[in-house]
Every structure is written in C-alpha cells, then in structure tokens.
Amino acid sequence: MSDVSTAADGPGAADVSRRPVFRWLVRLVAVSAVVALPWAAYLAESLPPSVSARHWPLAWAGLDVALAAGLAATAWLAIRRDRIVAFPAVSTATLLIADAWFDVCTAPAGSPMLWALADAGVEVGEALGCLLLAVAIWRAGPQPSYA
C-alpha cells in the first residue's frame, strides 16, 4: 500500500489505508481469494452432475430482473453523465458475464446450446458496453452543476 495520495484518490485516501480496519479488510479479501480456489476445486469434484431446483424459474427470472434494473440504472446515470455510473455499470457487467456463463453451462446440446452461445455473445457485448460507458464518463470528469 502506498503512502502517496494523488488527486484522483481524493482527500484523505492515504489516511484510510493506514486504518487497522482497512488493513484487516484487505487481509480478509486476500485470504478469501486464496481459499476460494481449493473450494472451487472441491466443488468441481464433489457436486452431482445435475440437480433439480425447486424455484428454478424464479431464480432465472429474478436474475433477469436484476439485470434489467442494472442496465436501466447504468443508462440513466450515463445520460446524466454522473460518475457514480461506475457502480451499477461494473455490477451489471459482472452479472451479465455470470448469466452468460450459467446459460452456456446449463444448456443442453444442440440448438439450445447454440442459442445460449449466441446469447452469451450478446451479454458479453452488453457487459463491455457498460464498462466502456463507465470509463468514458469517469475520464470526462465531473459535470458542472446547473442548480
């Protein structure tokens, strides 16, 4: 962690990184990253190849509603040129990539797999669009207030 604060870091950025809570949170996240890999390997070996989910339609519909809300929030904040767009843009991009991954991984062979792959291409493109919007608005800087 650097003790040097730049203008982009904002006021007090260096002070935050010196706090014990900050250091413990960084350690927690780092340890979680290390633990996640063997956990993923364990799951890959131990989970059954297929399952029946009681609320399968609700799970997928809920994810799509979350995606729609994230896309709407990203678009609305981008129209306003609000730099806070970074939060819904990154979250929505992450959900889009996860949705594409699960669509492809759960699709049966044949035509459904082709549709899942096509949809994954669209979702990855949408995710990239969200991220590009956030970067463009962030780089443009704050807009003047007309209040």
Secondary structure as UniProt FT lines:
FT   HELIX           7..9
FT   TURN            11..12
FT   HELIX           13..17
FT   HELIX           20..46
FT   TURN            54..55
FT   HELIX           56..79
FT   TURN            80..81
FT   HELIX           83..85
FT   HELIX           86..106
FT   TURN            109..110
FT   HELIX           111..140
//
